[in-house]
Amino acid sequence: MNGIIENFDSASTTPVDERVLKFIIPYFTDRYGNSSSVYGMGRKSNKAINEAKIKISEVLNCPENGVFFTSGGTESNNWILNGFPYESKNVIVSETEHSSVLIPAEMLNSKGVISLTKIGVKTNGVIDLSVLECLLKEKPIDLVSVQTVNNETGIIQPISDIYSLCKKYGTSLHTDATQAFGKMNLSLNSDYMTISAHKTYAPKGVGALIVNSGAKTISPFVLGGHQQSGMRAGSLPVPLIVGLGKTCEYLGEWVSSVEGLRNDMKGLRSIFQQYGIKINNDENVSLPSFLNISIECDSSLVIAMMENDYGMVLSKGSACLEGKPSYVLKAMGRTDLECKNCIRISLSKFNKRDKFLSLPHMIKNCMNRIQKEE
């Protein structure tokens, strides 16, 4: 098969929208001034960055001075964990967090900087609020970190309810909203929020850590210059930042495109179920652009065949896992084989309806061929 016909891995990344790309190109060529420079070109770049902050603050209902640009979701997640002003040192994260939360949290725990508790999830992937409240009652907790939307399953956590519990017990809440930004209506219902540009038709290499009014002041994580009020050093990537700001103008459009998939996703689920293929994410608590399935043969082989034979790109889950069994599905009580042989389907506004509705049949064909050869 020559070329890629359809990419069903938008949870990993998305192409840059043409309108966003057109807007940012001049910032690579004519408007290339360093935003820290005091001369005219630098001031214009600084103005563009401030305008991007305004757009982000408007769509997230957050303070402009609480928007701190980073290189992306991973840096933002690392920053909150490394820069938080711990007192009791007790931290709670969910077992299904992205690895950019889990790994630094585990490292800080191993060094004695924090005492880490991982909270499990129910079989549908959602945190049990009663269990969380018991943990918050038991001892002082400095920080809770829970994803808004899981990157493998699209499961949506009740962040507003979690935030209410955290405020009740004097605990700070961070949420990684990387997969939620541009896919659902968001407002800053937490003390800290992580967003990233490249999951929502904007450039790779830029994201932000959002700090709410009244949240505890965190320490800088990247040191050097005075940029961003001394909170994050380094010359700012103006084209990428204005791209993140520009995509905010279209977030309503992006969210509507995801919601528009709901009925078609029901149809897709129904076809998979007719083939006896296990669906791992409950449609009642997940974004309609996500589908996670487990099959009865090596999913890596099926994924390879789907690309080679049909030009259709799928993934096992998070690109950061490098094909390893899913710890997210394990936390949801799935078997070792189901965790190993999973496939994540994540749709974008560019996917054609007839193409994604043909996925179950094509995947089943690949499974049959593999099973015949075994």
Secondary structure, 3 states (H helix, E strand, C coil): CCCCCEECECCCCCCCCHHHHHHHCHHHHCCCCCCCCCCHHHHHHHHHHHHHHHHHHHHHCCCHHHEEEECCHHHHHHHHHHHCCCCCCEEEEECCCCHHHHHHHHHHHHCCCCEEEEECCCCCCCCCHHHHHHHHHHCCCCEEECCCECCCCCEECCHHHHHHHHHHCCCEEEEECCCCECCECCCCCCCEEEEECCCCCCCCCCEEEEECCCCCCCCCCCCCCCCHHHCCCCCCCHHHHHHHHHHHHHHHHHHHHHHCCHHHHHHHHHHHHHCCCEECCCHHHECCCEEEEECCCCHHHHHHHHHHHHCEECECCCHHHCCCCCHHHHHCCCCHHHHHCEEEEECCCCCCHHHHHCHHHHHHHHHHHHHHHC
